[in-house]
Protein backbone atom coordinates (compact mmCIF):
# COMPACT_ATOMS: atom_id res chain seq x y z
CA UNK A 1 0.00 0.00 0.00
CA UNK A 2 1.36 3.39 -1.01
CA UNK A 3 0.32 6.72 0.45
CA UNK A 4 1.08 10.40 0.00
CA UNK A 5 -0.05 13.47 1.93
CA UNK A 6 -1.62 16.08 -0.34
CA UNK A 7 -2.12 19.81 0.11
CA UNK A 8 -5.49 21.34 1.03
CA UNK A 9 -5.66 22.81 -2.49
CA UNK A 10 -5.16 19.35 -4.03
CA UNK A 11 -7.79 17.95 -1.68
CA UNK A 12 -10.25 20.62 -2.84
CA UNK A 13 -9.51 19.88 -6.52
CA UNK A 14 -10.02 16.16 -5.90
CA UNK A 15 -13.41 16.88 -4.36
CA UNK A 16 -14.33 18.92 -7.45
CA UNK A 17 -13.29 15.99 -9.68
CA UNK A 18 -15.41 13.57 -7.59
CA UNK A 19 -18.44 15.86 -7.85
CA UNK A 20 -17.85 16.12 -11.61
CA UNK A 21 -17.91 12.36 -12.11
CA UNK A 22 -20.96 11.98 -9.87
CA UNK A 23 -19.47 10.03 -6.97
CA UNK A 24 -19.77 12.84 -4.43
CA UNK A 25 -22.62 15.26 -3.81
CA UNK A 26 -21.90 18.99 -4.02
CA UNK A 27 -23.20 19.50 -0.46
CA UNK A 28 -20.83 16.85 0.91
CA UNK A 29 -17.95 18.44 -0.98
CA UNK A 30 -18.71 21.82 0.63
CA UNK A 31 -18.83 20.24 4.08
CA UNK A 32 -15.53 18.42 3.50
CA UNK A 33 -13.87 21.62 2.24
CA UNK A 34 -14.83 23.34 5.49
CA UNK A 35 -13.24 20.56 7.51
CA UNK A 36 -16.47 18.81 8.45
CA UNK A 37 -15.25 15.28 7.79
CA UNK A 38 -16.36 12.18 9.67
CA UNK A 39 -13.83 10.26 11.75
CA UNK A 40 -13.88 7.42 9.24
CA UNK A 41 -13.49 9.72 6.20
CA UNK A 42 -12.71 7.62 3.15
CA UNK A 43 -13.64 8.39 -0.46
CA UNK A 44 -13.01 5.90 -3.27
CA UNK A 45 -10.96 7.18 -6.19
CA UNK A 46 -11.44 6.11 -9.83
CA UNK A 47 -8.43 3.78 -10.10
CA UNK A 48 -8.88 1.76 -6.91
CA UNK A 49 -7.30 3.97 -4.26
CA UNK A 50 -8.92 6.14 -1.61
CA UNK A 51 -8.84 9.74 -0.42
CA UNK A 52 -8.68 9.78 3.37
CA UNK A 53 -7.71 11.84 6.40
CA UNK A 54 -5.08 11.02 9.00
CA UNK A 55 -3.22 12.86 11.74
CA UNK A 56 -0.76 13.94 9.02
CA UNK A 57 -3.47 15.50 6.83
CA UNK A 58 -5.36 14.47 3.71
CA UNK A 59 -3.87 11.51 1.89
CA UNK A 60 -4.15 9.42 -1.22
CA UNK A 61 -3.71 5.72 -0.46
CA UNK A 62 -3.78 2.79 -2.78
CA UNK A 63 -2.24 -0.43 -3.98
CA UNK A 64 0.95 -0.14 -6.00
CA UNK A 65 -0.78 -0.94 -9.29
CA UNK A 66 -3.21 1.99 -9.08
CA UNK A 67 -1.56 4.45 -6.71
CA UNK A 68 0.26 6.52 -9.33
CA UNK A 69 -2.85 6.85 -11.52
CA UNK A 70 -4.98 7.99 -8.57
CA UNK A 71 -2.28 10.39 -7.37
CA UNK A 72 -1.98 12.00 -10.81
CA UNK A 73 -5.79 12.18 -11.10
CA UNK A 74 -6.02 13.82 -7.65
CA UNK A 75 -3.30 16.38 -8.32
CA UNK A 76 -4.57 17.33 -11.80
N, CA, C and O atoms as CSV, one atom per row, in Angstrom:
chain,resi,resn,atom,element,x,y,z
A,1,UNK,N,N,0.856,-1.177,0.000
A,1,UNK,CA,C,0.000,0.000,0.000
A,1,UNK,C,C,0.898,1.234,0.000
A,1,UNK,O,O,1.809,1.358,0.818
A,2,UNK,N,N,0.627,2.128,-0.919
A,2,UNK,CA,C,1.356,3.389,-1.009
A,2,UNK,C,C,0.469,4.504,-0.489
A,2,UNK,O,O,-0.757,4.402,-0.528
A,3,UNK,N,N,1.089,5.567,-0.002
A,3,UNK,CA,C,0.318,6.722,0.453
A,3,UNK,C,C,1.141,7.992,0.312
A,3,UNK,O,O,2.370,7.971,0.373
A,4,UNK,N,N,0.431,9.099,0.121
A,4,UNK,CA,C,1.077,10.404,-0.005
A,4,UNK,C,C,0.147,11.465,0.569
A,4,UNK,O,O,-1.045,11.494,0.260
A,5,UNK,N,N,0.700,12.333,1.402
A,5,UNK,CA,C,-0.046,13.474,1.930
A,5,UNK,C,C,-0.185,14.495,0.813
A,5,UNK,O,O,0.769,14.756,0.080
A,6,UNK,N,N,-1.375,15.073,0.684
A,6,UNK,CA,C,-1.621,16.082,-0.344
A,6,UNK,C,C,-1.986,17.408,0.317
A,6,UNK,O,O,-2.408,17.443,1.473
A,7,UNK,N,N,-1.822,18.470,-0.413
A,7,UNK,CA,C,-2.124,19.808,0.106
A,7,UNK,C,C,-3.631,20.031,0.187
A,7,UNK,O,O,-4.398,19.332,-0.476
A,8,UNK,N,N,-4.060,20.999,0.995
A,8,UNK,CA,C,-5.490,21.336,1.027
A,8,UNK,C,C,-6.029,21.741,-0.350
A,8,UNK,O,O,-7.174,21.432,-0.680
A,9,UNK,N,N,-5.219,22.422,-1.146
A,9,UNK,CA,C,-5.662,22.806,-2.493
A,9,UNK,C,C,-5.878,21.569,-3.365
A,9,UNK,O,O,-6.848,21.509,-4.121
A,10,UNK,N,N,-4.990,20.589,-3.268
A,10,UNK,CA,C,-5.156,19.348,-4.030
A,10,UNK,C,C,-6.376,18.578,-3.545
A,10,UNK,O,O,-7.095,17.977,-4.343
A,11,UNK,N,N,-6.606,18.597,-2.244
A,11,UNK,CA,C,-7.795,17.951,-1.682
A,11,UNK,C,C,-9.051,18.590,-2.256
A,11,UNK,O,O,-9.976,17.882,-2.655
A,12,UNK,N,N,-9.095,19.903,-2.304
A,12,UNK,CA,C,-10.251,20.620,-2.839
A,12,UNK,C,C,-10.468,20.288,-4.312
A,12,UNK,O,O,-11.603,20.075,-4.737
A,13,UNK,N,N,-9.391,20.241,-5.092
A,13,UNK,CA,C,-9.509,19.884,-6.518
A,13,UNK,C,C,-10.023,18.459,-6.671
A,13,UNK,O,O,-10.842,18.190,-7.550
A,14,UNK,N,N,-9.557,17.548,-5.832
A,14,UNK,CA,C,-10.016,16.162,-5.904
A,14,UNK,C,C,-11.509,16.079,-5.618
A,14,UNK,O,O,-12.226,15.320,-6.270
A,15,UNK,N,N,-11.982,16.860,-4.642
A,15,UNK,CA,C,-13.412,16.881,-4.355
A,15,UNK,C,C,-14.191,17.371,-5.569
A,15,UNK,O,O,-15.245,16.824,-5.894
A,16,UNK,N,N,-13.678,18.396,-6.238
A,16,UNK,CA,C,-14.328,18.917,-7.448
A,16,UNK,C,C,-14.394,17.836,-8.523
A,16,UNK,O,O,-15.421,17.678,-9.182
A,17,UNK,N,N,-13.301,17.089,-8.703
A,17,UNK,CA,C,-13.294,15.989,-9.676
A,17,UNK,C,C,-14.352,14.944,-9.316
A,17,UNK,O,O,-15.076,14.466,-10.189
A,18,UNK,N,N,-14.441,14.588,-8.022
A,18,UNK,CA,C,-15.405,13.571,-7.593
A,18,UNK,C,C,-16.841,14.036,-7.799
A,18,UNK,O,O,-17.704,13.238,-8.165
A,19,UNK,N,N,-17.105,15.319,-7.567
A,19,UNK,CA,C,-18.435,15.859,-7.851
A,19,UNK,C,C,-18.701,15.779,-9.351
A,19,UNK,O,O,-19.795,15.407,-9.775
A,20,UNK,N,N,-17.697,16.130,-10.150
A,20,UNK,CA,C,-17.849,16.121,-11.606
A,20,UNK,C,C,-18.161,14.759,-12.191
A,20,UNK,O,O,-18.872,14.661,-13.192
A,21,UNK,N,N,-17.637,13.703,-11.579
A,21,UNK,CA,C,-17.911,12.362,-12.114
A,21,UNK,C,C,-19.111,11.712,-11.418
A,21,UNK,O,O,-19.467,10.572,-11.716
A,22,UNK,N,N,-19.724,12.443,-10.494
A,22,UNK,CA,C,-20.957,11.984,-9.875
A,22,UNK,C,C,-20.815,11.044,-8.693
A,22,UNK,O,O,-21.793,10.407,-8.302
A,23,UNK,N,N,-19.629,10.936,-8.113
A,23,UNK,CA,C,-19.467,10.033,-6.970
A,23,UNK,C,C,-19.523,10.749,-5.628
A,23,UNK,O,O,-19.417,10.114,-4.579
A,24,UNK,N,N,-19.687,12.063,-5.658
A,24,UNK,CA,C,-19.771,12.845,-4.428
A,24,UNK,C,C,-20.781,13.963,-4.650
A,24,UNK,O,O,-20.787,14.606,-5.699
A,25,UNK,N,N,-21.627,14.188,-3.667
A,25,UNK,CA,C,-22.625,15.256,-3.814
A,25,UNK,C,C,-21.963,16.616,-3.578
A,25,UNK,O,O,-21.011,16.718,-2.803
A,26,UNK,N,N,-22.456,17.642,-4.233
A,26,UNK,CA,C,-21.904,18.986,-4.019
A,26,UNK,C,C,-21.997,19.427,-2.561
A,26,UNK,O,O,-21.085,20.090,-2.067
A,27,UNK,N,N,-23.070,19.076,-1.866
A,27,UNK,CA,C,-23.199,19.496,-0.465
A,27,UNK,C,C,-22.164,18.805,0.422
A,27,UNK,O,O,-21.626,19.422,1.342
A,28,UNK,N,N,-21.882,17.526,0.151
A,28,UNK,CA,C,-20.832,16.846,0.912
A,28,UNK,C,C,-19.470,17.474,0.625
A,28,UNK,O,O,-18.655,17.638,1.533
A,29,UNK,N,N,-19.226,17.821,-0.623
A,29,UNK,CA,C,-17.949,18.444,-0.979
A,29,UNK,C,C,-17.758,19.750,-0.222
A,29,UNK,O,O,-16.660,20.022,0.265
A,30,UNK,N,N,-18.799,20.556,-0.114
A,30,UNK,CA,C,-18.714,21.819,0.626
A,30,UNK,C,C,-18.398,21.538,2.093
A,30,UNK,O,O,-17.526,22.183,2.677
A,31,UNK,N,N,-19.100,20.583,2.683
A,31,UNK,CA,C,-18.826,20.239,4.083
A,31,UNK,C,C,-17.380,19.776,4.275
A,31,UNK,O,O,-16.717,20.195,5.223
A,32,UNK,N,N,-16.898,18.930,3.397
A,32,UNK,CA,C,-15.529,18.423,3.503
A,32,UNK,C,C,-14.508,19.549,3.341
A,32,UNK,O,O,-13.485,19.565,4.025
A,33,UNK,N,N,-14.787,20.494,2.432
A,33,UNK,CA,C,-13.867,21.623,2.237
A,33,UNK,C,C,-13.751,22.475,3.499
A,33,UNK,O,O,-12.696,23.045,3.778
A,34,UNK,N,N,-14.847,22.557,4.259
A,34,UNK,CA,C,-14.831,23.341,5.491
A,34,UNK,C,C,-14.357,22.540,6.695
A,34,UNK,O,O,-14.481,22.987,7.835
A,35,UNK,N,N,-13.814,21.356,6.437
A,35,UNK,CA,C,-13.245,20.556,7.509
A,35,UNK,C,C,-14.235,19.697,8.255
A,35,UNK,O,O,-13.880,19.075,9.256
A,36,UNK,N,N,-15.459,19.648,7.796
A,36,UNK,CA,C,-16.470,18.814,8.452
A,36,UNK,C,C,-16.414,17.407,7.851
A,36,UNK,O,O,-17.244,17.031,7.023
A,37,UNK,N,N,-15.418,16.647,8.288
A,37,UNK,CA,C,-15.248,15.283,7.787
A,37,UNK,C,C,-15.483,14.297,8.926
A,37,UNK,O,O,-15.078,14.549,10.061
A,38,UNK,N,N,-16.132,13.182,8.631
A,38,UNK,CA,C,-16.356,12.183,9.674
A,38,UNK,C,C,-15.035,11.527,10.091
A,38,UNK,O,O,-14.048,11.581,9.357
A,39,UNK,N,N,-15.029,10.922,11.249
A,39,UNK,CA,C,-13.827,10.265,11.751
A,39,UNK,C,C,-13.329,9.155,10.844
A,39,UNK,O,O,-12.130,8.884,10.782
A,40,UNK,N,N,-14.248,8.517,10.143
A,40,UNK,CA,C,-13.878,7.421,9.238
A,40,UNK,C,C,-13.891,7.877,7.773
A,40,UNK,O,O,-14.273,7.116,6.884
A,41,UNK,N,N,-13.475,9.116,7.534
A,41,UNK,CA,C,-13.494,9.723,6.199
A,41,UNK,C,C,-12.683,8.891,5.214
A,41,UNK,O,O,-11.488,8.665,5.408
A,42,UNK,N,N,-13.343,8.442,4.164
A,42,UNK,CA,C,-12.710,7.618,3.150
A,42,UNK,C,C,-13.532,7.726,1.872
A,42,UNK,O,O,-14.694,7.322,1.845
A,43,UNK,N,N,-12.937,8.268,0.820
A,43,UNK,CA,C,-13.642,8.393,-0.459
A,43,UNK,C,C,-12.925,7.562,-1.510
A,43,UNK,O,O,-11.715,7.707,-1.684
A,44,UNK,N,N,-13.643,6.693,-2.215
A,44,UNK,CA,C,-13.009,5.900,-3.266
A,44,UNK,C,C,-12.613,6.782,-4.453
A,44,UNK,O,O,-13.335,7.703,-4.834
A,45,UNK,N,N,-11.465,6.480,-5.014
A,45,UNK,CA,C,-10.957,7.178,-6.193
A,45,UNK,C,C,-11.136,6.289,-7.423
A,45,UNK,O,O,-11.309,5.079,-7.280
A,46,UNK,N,N,-11.097,6.853,-8.606
A,46,UNK,CA,C,-11.439,6.108,-9.832
A,46,UNK,C,C,-10.567,4.895,-10.159
A,46,UNK,O,O,-11.035,3.982,-10.839
A,47,UNK,N,N,-9.334,4.859,-9.704
A,47,UNK,CA,C,-8.432,3.776,-10.103
A,47,UNK,C,C,-8.228,2.721,-9.028
A,47,UNK,O,O,-7.386,1.838,-9.188
A,48,UNK,N,N,-8.977,2.792,-7.943
A,48,UNK,CA,C,-8.880,1.762,-6.911
A,48,UNK,C,C,-8.302,2.218,-5.584
A,48,UNK,O,O,-8.305,1.455,-4.618
A,49,UNK,N,N,-7.812,3.434,-5.515
A,49,UNK,CA,C,-7.296,3.972,-4.261
A,49,UNK,C,C,-8.373,4.706,-3.487
A,49,UNK,O,O,-9.549,4.662,-3.848
A,50,UNK,N,N,-7.969,5.378,-2.425
A,50,UNK,CA,C,-8.918,6.143,-1.615
A,50,UNK,C,C,-8.317,7.490,-1.231
A,50,UNK,O,O,-7.099,7.654,-1.166
A,51,UNK,N,N,-9.194,8.437,-0.982
A,51,UNK,CA,C,-8.839,9.736,-0.425
A,51,UNK,C,C,-9.273,9.668,1.027
A,51,UNK,O,O,-10.434,9.375,1.310
A,52,UNK,N,N,-8.356,9.936,1.955
A,52,UNK,CA,C,-8.683,9.782,3.369
A,52,UNK,C,C,-8.008,10.879,4.183
A,52,UNK,O,O,-7.273,11.709,3.648
A,53,UNK,N,N,-8.270,10.866,5.478
A,53,UNK,CA,C,-7.705,11.843,6.400
A,53,UNK,C,C,-6.989,11.099,7.508
A,53,UNK,O,O,-7.481,10.086,8.006
A,54,UNK,N,N,-5.835,11.599,7.890
A,54,UNK,CA,C,-5.080,11.022,9.000
A,54,UNK,C,C,-4.543,12.161,9.853
A,54,UNK,O,O,-4.794,13.330,9.560
A,55,UNK,N,N,-3.817,11.833,10.887
A,55,UNK,CA,C,-3.219,12.860,11.737
A,55,UNK,C,C,-2.207,13.705,10.968
A,55,UNK,O,O,-1.868,14.808,11.396
A,56,UNK,N,N,-1.728,13.198,9.845
A,56,UNK,CA,C,-0.761,13.938,9.023
A,56,UNK,C,C,-1.438,14.830,7.987
A,56,UNK,O,O,-0.767,15.644,7.353
A,57,UNK,N,N,-2.736,14.698,7.804
A,57,UNK,CA,C,-3.470,15.503,6.827
A,57,UNK,C,C,-4.229,14.627,5.846
A,57,UNK,O,O,-4.436,13.439,6.094
A,58,UNK,N,N,-4.644,15.218,4.730
A,58,UNK,CA,C,-5.363,14.469,3.706
A,58,UNK,C,C,-4.376,13.647,2.904
A,58,UNK,O,O,-3.272,14.102,2.605
A,59,UNK,N,N,-4.778,12.438,2.559
A,59,UNK,CA,C,-3.873,11.511,1.894
A,59,UNK,C,C,-4.564,10.782,0.755
A,59,UNK,O,O,-5.781,10.604,0.738
A,60,UNK,N,N,-3.734,10.369,-0.198
A,60,UNK,CA,C,-4.146,9.419,-1.223
A,60,UNK,C,C,-3.463,8.111,-0.852
A,60,UNK,O,O,-2.248,8.070,-0.656
A,61,UNK,N,N,-4.244,7.050,-0.756
A,61,UNK,CA,C,-3.707,5.720,-0.459
A,61,UNK,C,C,-4.188,4.750,-1.516
A,61,UNK,O,O,-5.294,4.876,-2.042
A,62,UNK,N,N,-3.351,3.791,-1.818
A,62,UNK,CA,C,-3.785,2.787,-2.778
A,62,UNK,C,C,-2.750,1.727,-3.005
A,62,UNK,O,O,-1.589,1.882,-2.624
A,63,UNK,N,N,-3.172,0.634,-3.636
A,63,UNK,CA,C,-2.239,-0.432,-3.976
A,63,UNK,C,C,-1.267,0.046,-5.048
A,63,UNK,O,O,-1.571,0.957,-5.818
A,64,UNK,N,N,-0.121,-0.567,-5.084
A,64,UNK,CA,C,0.948,-0.141,-5.996
A,64,UNK,C,C,0.480,-0.019,-7.437
A,64,UNK,O,O,0.888,0.902,-8.144
A,65,UNK,N,N,-0.372,-0.939,-7.881
A,65,UNK,CA,C,-0.776,-0.941,-9.289
A,65,UNK,C,C,-1.630,0.258,-9.685
A,65,UNK,O,O,-1.651,0.630,-10.859
A,66,UNK,N,N,-2.335,0.872,-8.736
A,66,UNK,CA,C,-3.211,1.992,-9.084
A,66,UNK,C,C,-2.833,3.307,-8.405
A,66,UNK,O,O,-3.406,4.351,-8.717
A,67,UNK,N,N,-1.888,3.267,-7.493
A,67,UNK,CA,C,-1.563,4.447,-6.710
A,67,UNK,C,C,-1.160,5.626,-7.578
A,67,UNK,O,O,-1.688,6.725,-7.409
A,68,UNK,N,N,-0.241,5.417,-8.499
A,68,UNK,CA,C,0.260,6.518,-9.328
A,68,UNK,C,C,-0.865,7.149,-10.152
A,68,UNK,O,O,-0.929,8.371,-10.281
A,69,UNK,N,N,-1.740,6.328,-10.702
A,69,UNK,CA,C,-2.849,6.846,-11.517
A,69,UNK,C,C,-3.790,7.687,-10.654
A,69,UNK,O,O,-4.223,8.757,-11.082
A,70,UNK,N,N,-4.112,7.221,-9.450
A,70,UNK,CA,C,-4.975,7.992,-8.567
A,70,UNK,C,C,-4.297,9.270,-8.080
A,70,UNK,O,O,-4.947,10.307,-7.946
A,71,UNK,N,N,-3.009,9.199,-7.817
A,71,UNK,CA,C,-2.281,10.392,-7.374
A,71,UNK,C,C,-2.272,11.448,-8.476
A,71,UNK,O,O,-2.532,12.621,-8.207
A,72,UNK,N,N,-1.982,11.056,-9.686
A,72,UNK,CA,C,-1.982,12.001,-10.811
A,72,UNK,C,C,-3.381,12.569,-11.006
A,72,UNK,O,O,-3.530,13.773,-11.216
A,73,UNK,N,N,-4.401,11.733,-10.941
A,73,UNK,CA,C,-5.788,12.185,-11.099
A,73,UNK,C,C,-6.134,13.196,-10.007
A,73,UNK,O,O,-6.780,14.207,-10.283
A,74,UNK,N,N,-5.712,12.932,-8.776
A,74,UNK,CA,C,-6.024,13.815,-7.648
A,74,UNK,C,C,-5.315,15.152,-7.776
A,74,UNK,O,O,-5.891,16.189,-7.448
A,75,UNK,N,N,-4.094,15.145,-8.241
A,75,UNK,CA,C,-3.300,16.377,-8.320
A,75,UNK,C,C,-3.577,17.193,-9.573
A,75,UNK,O,O,-3.129,18.335,-9.674
A,76,UNK,N,N,-4.313,16.624,-10.535
A,76,UNK,CA,C,-4.569,17.333,-11.803
A,76,UNK,C,C,-5.493,18.515,-11.628
A,76,UNK,O,O,-5.801,19.206,-12.599
